[in-house]
Amino acid sequence: MTEIKLETLKDLIQCQESPCVSIYMSTKAVHKGEFKKLEIEFKNLLQEVEEKLEENWDFKQRDVDKFLNQAYTLAADSAFWQEQNEGLAVFISPDRFEHYKLAVDTYDKSHVSYSFNLKQLIAELKDNQQYYLLALSPNHSQLYLADRNKIEEVNVEEMPANIKEFLNLDEEAAEKYQSVNTAGGSSVFHGQGAASDDDNEDLIHYLKEIDRVINRELKDSNNYLVVAADDSVFSLYKNINNYDNLLAANLSGNSRQMNKKELLQNSWQIVEPHLHDYLNKDKERYLELQATEKTASNLEDIVEAAHYSKIDILFLNKRAEKAGVFVEDENEIKTMGNNKDYDLYNFAAVETLVNGGEVYPLDSEEMPVESDIAAIFRY
């Protein structure tokens, strides 16, 4: 299963052949071992799709069987249901069949349209953000890329593996860096004798080199950076750091004594409270601009603005739906009453995303105003 990235969404948006089937399903029952229940629920959703294909797309039974063959094969795969997480997304069109295991819960829903419905997949992207973890000590440095469920090493060219290698020390000279504690507010080393000013300067030089290399590696990233380090080392590093998204709290302790599972669990506890930092800032911005012409909370106005690339920030209730079509020549929404209709909330989200805007699919109580949709305009 493929990891959800912005490029994943943009690739799905490019679906040219219809019908495009989107299926979302909660798979939390896997945690109770209810694998058969998941299989039955998925088949029920496929039955909904069958009915829509027959009623709205004039599919005969043989067409349905061919179109959904891979989906029914998946439904019967018992091993597949035992490997689920919180949610499942499946996308089917004449030229593709893709499925994604999701880290955040979803609600059961099937869509059949001329394009994929991506609202819940965008929510997954927002609520399972990737972040970087830097394990840092005089004896070990390693960068990781992680999210809610997994962590993997990132090989960074030129990053020194340890201070011994960086300073080209022999074993005896490196012993004084074996442990670091804080005493009287300054970093001191334990090993052969007391630390000298030169020792601190060596450590700072080592940390500056790591900062230089890390900034080069992450120059195009907006992901948070968590540092796993002794408090005294982190105190030095955060004063040196030039990466804007370094979090103020560190994962304290010796990272070499933690396995990857512990690193992931402990670092996620630091990152999770910050997942909605950008959302909260954008909500505040919306409220500040609410009395101006730079905001809107009317579906028709927002759909038009999304089509013409005017939207900077879009908030929407991810469960809200309204069938219709935006008619460009008339700049208005119409309801066709046939398979040409699509979900206008999804249309606004996709158009905003394609044109470089930010999209927040939310629960209704998380919306900045009492509306199912709200937007901040670029101009």
BALOBA-1460 file (C-alpha; in Angstrom, 3 decimals):
// residues 379
<rec num="1" residu="m" x="0.000" y="0.000" z="0.000"/>
<rec num="2" residu="t" x="1.224" y="3.441" z="-0.948"/>
<rec num="3" residu="e" x="1.877" y="6.228" z="1.521"/>
<rec num="4" residu="i" x="-0.460" y="9.219" z="1.190"/>
<rec num="5" residu="k" x="1.391" y="12.281" z="-0.066"/>
<rec num="6" residu="l" x="0.314" y="15.435" z="-1.854"/>
<rec num="7" residu="e" x="1.568" y="13.830" z="-5.066"/>
<rec num="8" residu="t" x="-0.786" y="10.886" z="-4.407"/>
<rec num="9" residu="l" x="-3.762" y="13.230" z="-4.312"/>
<rec num="10" residu="k" x="-2.680" y="15.090" z="-7.422"/>
<rec num="11" residu="d" x="-2.247" y="11.807" z="-9.290"/>
<rec num="12" residu="l" x="-5.769" y="10.694" z="-8.342"/>
<rec num="13" residu="i" x="-7.134" y="14.077" z="-9.422"/>
<rec num="14" residu="q" x="-5.821" y="13.376" z="-12.922"/>
<rec num="15" residu="c" x="-8.256" y="10.448" z="-13.393"/>
<rec num="16" residu="q" x="-9.510" y="10.878" z="-16.971"/>
<rec num="17" residu="e" x="-11.658" y="7.771" z="-17.486"/>
<rec num="18" residu="s" x="-15.008" y="7.465" z="-15.775"/>
<rec num="19" residu="p" x="-16.768" y="6.178" z="-13.845"/>
<rec num="20" residu="c" x="-14.460" y="6.903" z="-10.921"/>
<rec num="21" residu="v" x="-15.386" y="4.930" z="-7.802"/>
<rec num="22" residu="s" x="-14.240" y="6.074" z="-4.358"/>
<rec num="23" residu="i" x="-14.856" y="3.858" z="-1.309"/>
<rec num="24" residu="y" x="-14.019" y="4.796" z="2.275"/>
<rec num="25" residu="m" x="-14.431" y="2.449" z="5.191"/>
<rec num="26" residu="s" x="-13.590" y="2.418" z="8.871"/>
<rec num="27" residu="t" x="-11.429" y="-0.588" z="9.762"/>
<rec num="28" residu="k" x="-11.119" y="-0.044" z="13.511"/>
<rec num="29" residu="a" x="-12.809" y="-3.432" z="14.016"/>
<rec num="30" residu="v" x="-9.454" y="-5.017" z="13.123"/>
<rec num="31" residu="h" x="-8.251" y="-4.162" z="16.635"/>
<rec num="32" residu="k" x="-10.960" y="-6.475" z="18.033"/>
<rec num="33" residu="g" x="-10.106" y="-9.241" z="15.590"/>
<rec num="34" residu="e" x="-13.416" y="-8.800" z="13.744"/>
<rec num="35" residu="f" x="-11.984" y="-9.593" z="10.318"/>
<rec num="36" residu="k" x="-15.148" y="-11.203" z="8.925"/>
<rec num="37" residu="k" x="-17.131" y="-8.106" z="9.896"/>
<rec num="38" residu="l" x="-14.786" y="-5.957" z="7.828"/>
<rec num="39" residu="e" x="-15.167" y="-8.246" z="4.813"/>
<rec num="40" residu="i" x="-18.984" y="-8.062" z="5.071"/>
<rec num="41" residu="e" x="-19.006" y="-4.277" z="5.443"/>
<rec num="42" residu="f" x="-16.760" y="-3.879" z="2.405"/>
<rec num="43" residu="k" x="-19.017" y="-6.147" z="0.326"/>
<rec num="44" residu="n" x="-21.989" y="-4.018" z="1.398"/>
<rec num="45" residu="l" x="-20.218" y="-0.922" z="0.098"/>
<rec num="46" residu="l" x="-19.455" y="-2.726" z="-3.162"/>
<rec num="47" residu="q" x="-23.153" y="-3.589" z="-3.443"/>
<rec num="48" residu="e" x="-23.933" y="0.147" z="-3.168"/>
<rec num="49" residu="v" x="-21.465" y="0.806" z="-5.979"/>
<rec num="50" residu="e" x="-23.070" y="-1.907" z="-8.128"/>
<rec num="51" residu="e" x="-26.475" y="-0.254" z="-7.759"/>
<rec num="52" residu="k" x="-25.099" y="3.169" z="-8.702"/>
<rec num="53" residu="l" x="-23.310" y="1.751" z="-11.744"/>
<rec num="54" residu="e" x="-26.487" y="0.016" z="-12.930"/>
<rec num="55" residu="e" x="-28.885" y="2.886" z="-12.220"/>
<rec num="56" residu="n" x="-26.772" y="5.888" z="-13.249"/>
<rec num="57" residu="w" x="-24.188" y="4.505" z="-15.666"/>
<rec num="58" residu="d" x="-26.214" y="1.870" z="-17.542"/>
<rec num="59" residu="f" x="-23.877" y="-0.952" z="-16.552"/>
<rec num="60" residu="k" x="-25.061" y="-4.498" z="-17.228"/>
<rec num="61" residu="q" x="-24.215" y="-7.236" z="-14.738"/>
<rec num="62" residu="r" x="-21.315" y="-8.524" z="-16.840"/>
<rec num="63" residu="d" x="-19.893" y="-4.948" z="-16.945"/>
<rec num="64" residu="v" x="-20.237" y="-4.631" z="-13.186"/>
<rec num="65" residu="d" x="-18.531" y="-7.995" z="-12.613"/>
<rec num="66" residu="k" x="-15.589" y="-7.011" z="-14.797"/>
<rec num="67" residu="f" x="-15.297" y="-3.507" z="-13.350"/>
<rec num="68" residu="l" x="-15.368" y="-4.661" z="-9.702"/>
<rec num="69" residu="n" x="-13.513" y="-7.960" z="-10.114"/>
<rec num="70" residu="q" x="-10.348" y="-6.797" z="-8.306"/>
<rec num="71" residu="a" x="-12.389" y="-5.283" z="-5.495"/>
<rec num="72" residu="y" x="-14.273" y="-8.519" z="-4.846"/>
<rec num="73" residu="t" x="-10.995" y="-10.444" z="-4.960"/>
<rec num="74" residu="l" x="-9.680" y="-8.081" z="-2.295"/>
<rec num="75" residu="a" x="-12.822" y="-8.552" z="-0.216"/>
<rec num="76" residu="a" x="-12.222" y="-12.317" z="-0.087"/>
<rec num="77" residu="d" x="-8.573" y="-11.980" z="0.976"/>
<rec num="78" residu="s" x="-8.602" y="-12.804" z="4.704"/>
<rec num="79" residu="a" x="-4.947" y="-11.817" z="5.148"/>
<rec num="80" residu="f" x="-5.746" y="-8.359" z="3.760"/>
<rec num="81" residu="w" x="-8.307" y="-7.661" z="6.500"/>
<rec num="82" residu="q" x="-5.924" y="-8.755" z="9.234"/>
<rec num="83" residu="e" x="-3.409" y="-6.094" z="8.126"/>
<rec num="84" residu="q" x="-5.722" y="-3.075" z="8.428"/>
<rec num="85" residu="n" x="-5.216" y="-0.014" z="10.583"/>
<rec num="86" residu="e" x="-7.870" y="2.687" z="11.208"/>
<rec num="87" residu="g" x="-9.389" y="3.218" z="7.775"/>
<rec num="88" residu="l" x="-9.364" y="2.071" z="4.161"/>
<rec num="89" residu="a" x="-9.681" y="3.998" z="0.886"/>
<rec num="90" residu="v" x="-10.213" y="2.253" z="-2.459"/>
<rec num="91" residu="f" x="-10.243" y="3.937" z="-5.874"/>
<rec num="92" residu="i" x="-11.454" y="2.214" z="-9.048"/>
<rec num="93" residu="s" x="-11.726" y="3.450" z="-12.613"/>
<rec num="94" residu="p" x="-11.475" y="1.729" z="-16.008"/>
<rec num="95" residu="d" x="-7.682" y="2.115" z="-15.983"/>
<rec num="96" residu="r" x="-6.759" y="1.843" z="-12.284"/>
<rec num="97" residu="f" x="-7.375" y="0.018" z="-9.024"/>
<rec num="98" residu="e" x="-5.677" y="1.359" z="-5.899"/>
<rec num="99" residu="h" x="-6.177" y="0.959" z="-2.173"/>
<rec num="100" residu="y" x="-4.664" y="2.753" z="0.806"/>
<rec num="101" residu="k" x="-4.438" y="1.736" z="4.439"/>
<rec num="102" residu="l" x="-5.186" y="4.854" z="6.492"/>
<rec num="103" residu="a" x="-3.787" y="5.859" z="9.868"/>
<rec num="104" residu="v" x="-6.845" y="7.898" z="10.857"/>
<rec num="105" residu="d" x="-10.443" y="6.726" z="11.158"/>
<rec num="106" residu="t" x="-12.863" y="7.265" z="8.280"/>
<rec num="107" residu="y" x="-16.616" y="6.954" z="7.868"/>
<rec num="108" residu="d" x="-18.158" y="4.433" z="5.479"/>
<rec num="109" residu="k" x="-19.087" y="6.002" z="2.154"/>
<rec num="110" residu="s" x="-19.147" y="5.118" z="-1.544"/>
<rec num="111" residu="h" x="-19.045" y="7.599" z="-4.433"/>
<rec num="112" residu="v" x="-19.405" y="7.088" z="-8.192"/>
<rec num="113" residu="s" x="-18.701" y="10.123" z="-10.343"/>
<rec num="114" residu="y" x="-16.607" y="11.573" z="-13.161"/>
<rec num="115" residu="s" x="-13.785" y="12.123" z="-10.685"/>
<rec num="116" residu="f" x="-12.576" y="10.613" z="-7.411"/>
<rec num="117" residu="n" x="-13.913" y="11.969" z="-4.134"/>
<rec num="118" residu="l" x="-10.834" y="12.884" z="-2.090"/>
<rec num="119" residu="k" x="-12.148" y="14.737" z="0.982"/>
<rec num="120" residu="q" x="-11.370" y="11.933" z="3.419"/>
<rec num="121" residu="l" x="-7.995" y="11.263" z="1.816"/>
<rec num="122" residu="i" x="-7.049" y="14.922" z="2.270"/>
<rec num="123" residu="a" x="-8.042" y="14.561" z="5.933"/>
<rec num="124" residu="e" x="-5.642" y="11.603" z="6.217"/>
<rec num="125" residu="l" x="-2.839" y="13.750" z="4.801"/>
<rec num="126" residu="k" x="-3.528" y="16.451" z="7.404"/>
<rec num="127" residu="d" x="-3.935" y="14.181" z="10.436"/>
<rec num="128" residu="n" x="-1.003" y="11.869" z="9.750"/>
<rec num="129" residu="q" x="1.681" y="14.404" z="8.962"/>
<rec num="130" residu="q" x="5.244" y="13.291" z="8.505"/>
<rec num="131" residu="y" x="7.987" y="14.731" z="10.679"/>
<rec num="132" residu="y" x="11.728" y="14.373" z="11.134"/>
<rec num="133" residu="l" x="13.465" y="12.975" z="14.178"/>
<rec num="134" residu="l" x="17.127" y="13.737" z="14.765"/>
<rec num="135" residu="a" x="18.886" y="11.383" z="17.180"/>
<rec num="136" residu="l" x="21.765" y="13.446" z="18.484"/>
<rec num="137" residu="s" x="24.671" y="12.828" z="20.840"/>
<rec num="138" residu="p" x="28.466" y="13.142" z="20.691"/>
<rec num="139" residu="n" x="28.597" y="9.423" z="19.960"/>
<rec num="140" residu="h" x="25.777" y="9.066" z="17.474"/>
<rec num="141" residu="s" x="23.753" y="11.099" z="14.991"/>
<rec num="142" residu="q" x="20.965" y="9.811" z="12.763"/>
<rec num="143" residu="l" x="18.068" y="11.451" z="10.952"/>
<rec num="144" residu="y" x="14.696" y="9.660" z="10.681"/>
<rec num="145" residu="l" x="11.497" y="10.343" z="8.769"/>
<rec num="146" residu="a" x="8.405" y="9.311" z="10.717"/>
<rec num="147" residu="d" x="4.649" y="9.574" z="10.972"/>
<rec num="148" residu="r" x="2.012" y="8.215" z="13.340"/>
<rec num="149" residu="n" x="2.762" y="4.588" z="12.448"/>
<rec num="150" residu="k" x="6.255" y="4.204" z="11.072"/>
<rec num="151" residu="i" x="9.816" y="5.439" z="11.255"/>
<rec num="152" residu="e" x="12.658" y="4.977" z="8.788"/>
<rec num="153" residu="e" x="16.270" y="6.087" z="8.606"/>
<rec num="154" residu="v" x="17.251" y="8.884" z="6.240"/>
<rec num="155" residu="n" x="20.766" y="8.678" z="4.846"/>
<rec num="156" residu="v" x="22.223" y="12.184" z="4.797"/>
<rec num="157" residu="e" x="25.424" y="12.787" z="2.894"/>
<rec num="158" residu="e" x="28.202" y="14.506" z="4.857"/>
<rec num="159" residu="m" x="26.447" y="14.208" z="8.231"/>
<rec num="160" residu="p" x="29.063" y="13.071" z="10.772"/>
<rec num="161" residu="a" x="28.120" y="9.834" z="12.470"/>
<rec num="162" residu="n" x="29.742" y="10.943" z="15.741"/>
<rec num="163" residu="i" x="32.184" y="13.460" z="17.158"/>
<rec num="164" residu="k" x="35.050" y="10.967" z="17.025"/>
<rec num="165" residu="e" x="34.699" y="10.653" z="13.277"/>
<rec num="166" residu="f" x="34.141" y="14.388" z="12.821"/>
<rec num="167" residu="l" x="37.259" y="15.414" z="14.787"/>
<rec num="168" residu="n" x="39.284" y="12.401" z="13.671"/>
<rec num="169" residu="l" x="39.975" y="11.388" z="17.287"/>
<rec num="170" residu="d" x="41.529" y="8.199" z="18.546"/>
<rec num="171" residu="e" x="39.686" y="6.012" z="21.064"/>
<rec num="172" residu="e" x="41.385" y="7.527" z="24.100"/>
<rec num="173" residu="a" x="40.701" y="11.112" z="23.076"/>
<rec num="174" residu="a" x="37.065" y="10.287" z="22.333"/>
<rec num="175" residu="e" x="36.368" y="8.835" z="25.780"/>
<rec num="176" residu="k" x="35.668" y="12.208" z="27.381"/>
<rec num="177" residu="y" x="32.581" y="12.522" z="25.176"/>
<rec num="178" residu="q" x="31.038" y="9.281" z="26.364"/>
<rec num="179" residu="s" x="28.387" y="10.988" z="28.492"/>
<rec num="180" residu="v" x="27.061" y="14.472" z="28.808"/>
<rec num="181" residu="n" x="25.212" y="16.003" z="31.733"/>
<rec num="182" residu="t" x="24.227" y="19.464" z="32.792"/>
<rec num="183" residu="a" x="25.980" y="21.063" z="35.724"/>
<rec num="184" residu="g" x="25.499" y="24.641" z="36.750"/>
<rec num="185" residu="g" x="23.804" y="25.400" z="33.413"/>
<rec num="186" residu="s" x="26.772" y="24.400" z="31.225"/>
<rec num="187" residu="s" x="27.638" y="21.195" z="29.448"/>
<rec num="188" residu="v" x="30.355" y="19.086" z="31.020"/>
<rec num="189" residu="f" x="31.814" y="15.755" z="29.924"/>
<rec num="190" residu="h" x="32.663" y="12.661" z="31.898"/>
<rec num="191" residu="g" x="35.506" y="10.368" z="30.993"/>
<rec num="192" residu="q" x="39.175" y="11.095" z="31.306"/>
<rec num="193" residu="g" x="39.354" y="14.232" z="33.384"/>
<rec num="194" residu="a" x="37.224" y="17.352" z="33.482"/>
<rec num="195" residu="a" x="35.974" y="19.049" z="30.343"/>
<rec num="196" residu="s" x="37.911" y="21.991" z="28.994"/>
<rec num="197" residu="d" x="36.653" y="24.999" z="27.051"/>
<rec num="198" residu="d" x="38.137" y="23.341" z="23.992"/>
<rec num="199" residu="d" x="35.928" y="20.317" z="24.591"/>
<rec num="200" residu="n" x="32.801" y="22.484" z="24.586"/>
<rec num="201" residu="e" x="34.029" y="24.247" z="21.475"/>
<rec num="202" residu="d" x="34.586" y="20.903" z="19.795"/>
<rec num="203" residu="l" x="31.036" y="19.831" z="20.622"/>
<rec num="204" residu="i" x="29.584" y="23.118" z="19.373"/>
<rec num="205" residu="h" x="31.595" y="22.799" z="16.161"/>
<rec num="206" residu="y" x="30.213" y="19.270" z="15.704"/>
<rec num="207" residu="l" x="26.626" y="20.442" z="16.316"/>
<rec num="208" residu="k" x="27.055" y="23.354" z="13.900"/>
<rec num="209" residu="e" x="28.133" y="20.949" z="11.183"/>
<rec num="210" residu="i" x="25.093" y="18.760" z="11.832"/>
<rec num="211" residu="d" x="22.851" y="21.827" z="11.691"/>
<rec num="212" residu="r" x="24.411" y="22.868" z="8.375"/>
<rec num="213" residu="v" x="23.881" y="19.442" z="6.838"/>
<rec num="214" residu="i" x="20.351" y="19.081" z="8.234"/>
<rec num="215" residu="n" x="19.312" y="22.464" z="6.857"/>
<rec num="216" residu="r" x="20.606" y="21.516" z="3.441"/>
<rec num="217" residu="e" x="18.688" y="18.237" z="3.589"/>
<rec num="218" residu="l" x="15.424" y="19.821" z="4.797"/>
<rec num="219" residu="k" x="15.570" y="23.092" z="2.854"/>
<rec num="220" residu="d" x="12.367" y="22.323" z="0.912"/>
<rec num="221" residu="s" x="10.503" y="20.811" z="3.860"/>
<rec num="222" residu="n" x="7.867" y="22.266" z="6.178"/>
<rec num="223" residu="n" x="7.827" y="19.192" z="8.417"/>
<rec num="224" residu="y" x="8.471" y="19.468" z="12.128"/>
<rec num="225" residu="l" x="11.850" y="18.404" z="13.495"/>
<rec num="226" residu="v" x="12.092" y="16.646" z="16.864"/>
<rec num="227" residu="v" x="15.494" y="16.142" z="18.472"/>
<rec num="228" residu="a" x="16.190" y="13.070" z="20.591"/>
<rec num="229" residu="a" x="19.091" y="14.142" z="22.777"/>
<rec num="230" residu="d" x="20.388" y="14.634" z="26.274"/>
<rec num="231" residu="d" x="18.993" y="17.897" z="27.680"/>
<rec num="232" residu="s" x="22.397" y="19.565" z="27.753"/>
<rec num="233" residu="v" x="23.172" y="18.659" z="24.137"/>
<rec num="234" residu="f" x="19.733" y="19.867" z="23.061"/>
<rec num="235" residu="s" x="20.258" y="23.143" z="24.933"/>
<rec num="236" residu="l" x="23.356" y="23.759" z="22.843"/>
<rec num="237" residu="y" x="21.784" y="22.569" z="19.611"/>
<rec num="238" residu="k" x="18.635" y="24.703" z="19.769"/>
<rec num="239" residu="n" x="20.790" y="27.819" z="20.142"/>
<rec num="240" residu="i" x="22.701" y="26.777" z="17.020"/>
<rec num="241" residu="n" x="19.729" y="25.540" z="14.998"/>
<rec num="242" residu="n" x="18.600" y="27.368" z="11.864"/>
<rec num="243" residu="y" x="15.672" y="25.132" z="10.884"/>
<rec num="244" residu="d" x="12.402" y="27.026" z="11.354"/>
<rec num="245" residu="n" x="10.245" y="24.044" z="12.349"/>
<rec num="246" residu="l" x="12.367" y="22.691" z="15.198"/>
<rec num="247" residu="l" x="10.052" y="21.874" z="18.116"/>
<rec num="248" residu="a" x="10.910" y="23.419" z="21.469"/>
<rec num="249" residu="a" x="10.623" y="20.140" z="23.402"/>
<rec num="250" residu="n" x="13.183" y="17.377" z="22.945"/>
<rec num="251" residu="l" x="12.919" y="13.632" z="23.398"/>
<rec num="252" residu="s" x="15.151" y="13.533" z="26.444"/>
<rec num="253" residu="g" x="17.607" y="10.734" z="27.068"/>
<rec num="254" residu="n" x="20.072" y="8.525" z="25.267"/>
<rec num="255" residu="s" x="18.582" y="7.776" z="21.845"/>
<rec num="256" residu="r" x="20.974" y="4.853" z="21.327"/>
<rec num="257" residu="q" x="19.281" y="3.047" z="24.196"/>
<rec num="258" residu="m" x="15.869" y="3.343" z="22.494"/>
<rec num="259" residu="n" x="14.753" y="1.031" z="19.710"/>
<rec num="260" residu="k" x="12.840" y="2.395" z="16.717"/>
<rec num="261" residu="k" x="9.468" y="1.584" z="18.262"/>
<rec num="262" residu="e" x="10.318" y="3.580" z="21.393"/>
<rec num="263" residu="l" x="11.689" y="6.461" z="19.336"/>
<rec num="264" residu="l" x="8.473" y="6.546" z="17.312"/>
<rec num="265" residu="q" x="6.085" y="6.329" z="20.253"/>
<rec num="266" residu="n" x="7.907" y="8.912" z="22.348"/>
<rec num="267" residu="s" x="8.498" y="11.384" z="19.517"/>
<rec num="268" residu="w" x="4.887" y="11.155" z="18.293"/>
<rec num="269" residu="q" x="3.723" y="12.274" z="21.746"/>
<rec num="270" residu="i" x="5.764" y="15.441" z="21.209"/>
<rec num="271" residu="v" x="4.548" y="16.032" z="17.632"/>
<rec num="272" residu="e" x="0.841" y="15.218" z="17.953"/>
<rec num="273" residu="p" x="-0.166" y="18.349" z="19.936"/>
<rec num="274" residu="h" x="1.304" y="20.450" z="17.097"/>
<rec num="275" residu="l" x="-0.606" y="18.777" z="14.239"/>
<rec num="276" residu="h" x="-3.225" y="21.506" z="14.190"/>
<rec num="277" residu="d" x="-0.929" y="24.494" z="14.725"/>
<rec num="278" residu="y" x="-1.366" y="25.612" z="11.125"/>
<rec num="279" residu="l" x="-5.115" y="24.997" z="11.266"/>
<rec num="280" residu="n" x="-5.522" y="27.115" z="14.397"/>
<rec num="281" residu="k" x="-3.491" y="29.949" z="12.885"/>
<rec num="282" residu="d" x="-5.605" y="29.861" z="9.731"/>
<rec num="283" residu="k" x="-8.826" y="29.808" z="11.776"/>
<rec num="284" residu="e" x="-7.651" y="32.927" z="13.615"/>
<rec num="285" residu="r" x="-6.819" y="34.535" z="10.293"/>
<rec num="286" residu="y" x="-10.294" y="33.748" z="8.962"/>
<rec num="287" residu="l" x="-11.956" y="35.344" z="11.986"/>
<rec num="288" residu="e" x="-9.776" y="38.448" z="11.628"/>
<rec num="289" residu="l" x="-10.816" y="38.805" z="7.970"/>
<rec num="290" residu="q" x="-14.429" y="37.681" z="8.393"/>
<rec num="291" residu="a" x="-15.898" y="41.179" z="8.014"/>
<rec num="292" residu="t" x="-14.015" y="41.797" z="4.753"/>
<rec num="293" residu="e" x="-14.471" y="40.635" z="1.171"/>
<rec num="294" residu="k" x="-11.497" y="38.285" z="1.558"/>
<rec num="295" residu="t" x="-13.659" y="35.546" z="3.128"/>
<rec num="296" residu="a" x="-16.818" y="33.658" z="2.235"/>
<rec num="297" residu="s" x="-18.995" y="30.928" z="3.752"/>
<rec num="298" residu="n" x="-21.457" y="30.437" z="0.891"/>
<rec num="299" residu="l" x="-21.054" y="27.268" z="-1.197"/>
<rec num="300" residu="e" x="-21.853" y="28.873" z="-4.553"/>
<rec num="301" residu="d" x="-19.408" y="31.760" z="-4.039"/>
<rec num="302" residu="i" x="-16.690" y="29.392" z="-2.891"/>
<rec num="303" residu="v" x="-17.146" y="26.916" z="-5.755"/>
<rec num="304" residu="e" x="-16.794" y="29.777" z="-8.237"/>
<rec num="305" residu="a" x="-13.742" y="31.165" z="-6.424"/>
<rec num="306" residu="a" x="-12.135" y="27.699" z="-6.291"/>
<rec num="307" residu="h" x="-12.583" y="27.269" z="-10.043"/>
<rec num="308" residu="y" x="-10.840" y="30.588" z="-10.711"/>
<rec num="309" residu="s" x="-7.898" y="29.874" z="-8.345"/>
<rec num="310" residu="k" x="-8.932" y="32.560" z="-5.846"/>
<rec num="311" residu="i" x="-8.858" y="30.420" z="-2.696"/>
<rec num="312" residu="d" x="-5.886" y="30.477" z="-0.359"/>
<rec num="313" residu="i" x="-7.421" y="28.539" z="2.565"/>
<rec num="314" residu="l" x="-10.485" y="26.280" z="2.450"/>
<rec num="315" residu="f" x="-12.287" y="24.807" z="5.460"/>
<rec num="316" residu="l" x="-15.028" y="22.260" z="4.862"/>
<rec num="317" residu="n" x="-17.146" y="19.797" z="6.771"/>
<rec num="318" residu="k" x="-15.800" y="16.523" z="5.398"/>
<rec num="319" residu="r" x="-19.239" y="14.866" z="5.717"/>
<rec num="320" residu="a" x="-21.090" y="17.617" z="3.837"/>
<rec num="321" residu="e" x="-22.255" y="16.823" z="0.297"/>
<rec num="322" residu="k" x="-24.264" y="18.602" z="-2.365"/>
<rec num="323" residu="a" x="-24.801" y="17.262" z="-5.875"/>
<rec num="324" residu="g" x="-24.524" y="19.672" z="-8.751"/>
<rec num="325" residu="v" x="-22.367" y="21.083" z="-11.537"/>
<rec num="326" residu="f" x="-20.511" y="24.382" z="-11.802"/>
<rec num="327" residu="v" x="-21.389" y="25.877" z="-15.183"/>
<rec num="328" residu="e" x="-18.451" y="28.091" z="-16.123"/>
<rec num="329" residu="d" x="-20.212" y="30.037" z="-18.885"/>
<rec num="330" residu="e" x="-22.889" y="31.171" z="-16.450"/>
<rec num="331" residu="n" x="-20.746" y="31.174" z="-13.262"/>
<rec num="332" residu="e" x="-23.409" y="29.331" z="-11.325"/>
<rec num="333" residu="i" x="-24.267" y="25.948" z="-9.847"/>
<rec num="334" residu="k" x="-26.918" y="23.785" z="-11.480"/>
<rec num="335" residu="t" x="-28.383" y="20.422" z="-10.556"/>
<rec num="336" residu="m" x="-28.572" y="18.079" z="-13.531"/>
<rec num="337" residu="g" x="-30.281" y="15.152" z="-11.798"/>
<rec num="338" residu="n" x="-28.105" y="12.583" z="-13.549"/>
<rec num="339" residu="n" x="-24.577" y="11.143" z="-13.435"/>
<rec num="340" residu="k" x="-23.112" y="14.477" z="-14.534"/>
<rec num="341" residu="d" x="-23.711" y="15.823" z="-11.029"/>
<rec num="342" residu="y" x="-20.761" y="15.645" z="-8.655"/>
<rec num="343" residu="d" x="-20.108" y="16.524" z="-5.009"/>
<rec num="344" residu="l" x="-19.575" y="20.296" z="-5.031"/>
<rec num="345" residu="y" x="-17.700" y="20.217" z="-1.723"/>
<rec num="346" residu="n" x="-15.217" y="17.780" z="-3.226"/>
<rec num="347" residu="f" x="-15.011" y="19.963" z="-6.349"/>
<rec num="348" residu="a" x="-14.094" y="23.005" z="-4.225"/>
<rec num="349" residu="a" x="-11.487" y="20.991" z="-2.298"/>
<rec num="350" residu="v" x="-9.858" y="19.534" z="-5.414"/>
<rec num="351" residu="e" x="-9.796" y="22.842" z="-7.316"/>
<rec num="352" residu="t" x="-8.229" y="24.567" z="-4.304"/>
<rec num="353" residu="l" x="-5.617" y="21.837" z="-3.930"/>
<rec num="354" residu="v" x="-4.699" y="21.835" z="-7.633"/>
<rec num="355" residu="n" x="-4.240" y="25.603" z="-7.591"/>
<rec num="356" residu="g" x="-1.886" y="25.588" z="-4.607"/>
<rec num="357" residu="g" x="-4.340" y="26.399" z="-1.830"/>
<rec num="358" residu="e" x="-4.610" y="24.768" z="1.597"/>
<rec num="359" residu="v" x="-7.575" y="22.477" z="2.335"/>
<rec num="360" residu="y" x="-8.796" y="21.470" z="5.803"/>
<rec num="361" residu="p" x="-11.513" y="18.754" z="5.824"/>
<rec num="362" residu="l" x="-12.950" y="18.958" z="9.348"/>
<rec num="363" residu="d" x="-15.682" y="17.632" z="11.601"/>
<rec num="364" residu="s" x="-18.591" y="20.089" z="11.788"/>
<rec num="365" residu="e" x="-17.712" y="21.229" z="15.310"/>
<rec num="366" residu="e" x="-14.182" y="22.132" z="14.179"/>
<rec num="367" residu="m" x="-15.337" y="24.630" z="11.547"/>
<rec num="368" residu="p" x="-14.389" y="28.285" z="12.249"/>
<rec num="369" residu="v" x="-18.004" y="29.396" z="11.580"/>
<rec num="370" residu="e" x="-21.449" y="27.790" z="11.603"/>
<rec num="371" residu="s" x="-21.258" y="26.728" z="7.989"/>
<rec num="372" residu="d" x="-20.227" y="23.560" z="6.164"/>
<rec num="373" residu="i" x="-17.719" y="25.512" z="4.092"/>
<rec num="374" residu="a" x="-15.600" y="28.652" z="4.534"/>
<rec num="375" residu="a" x="-12.725" y="30.177" z="2.607"/>
<rec num="376" residu="i" x="-10.036" y="32.836" z="2.704"/>
<rec num="377" residu="f" x="-9.418" y="34.379" z="-0.718"/>
<rec num="378" residu="r" x="-6.055" y="35.299" z="-2.172"/>
<rec num="379" residu="y" x="-7.431" y="38.604" z="-3.458"/>
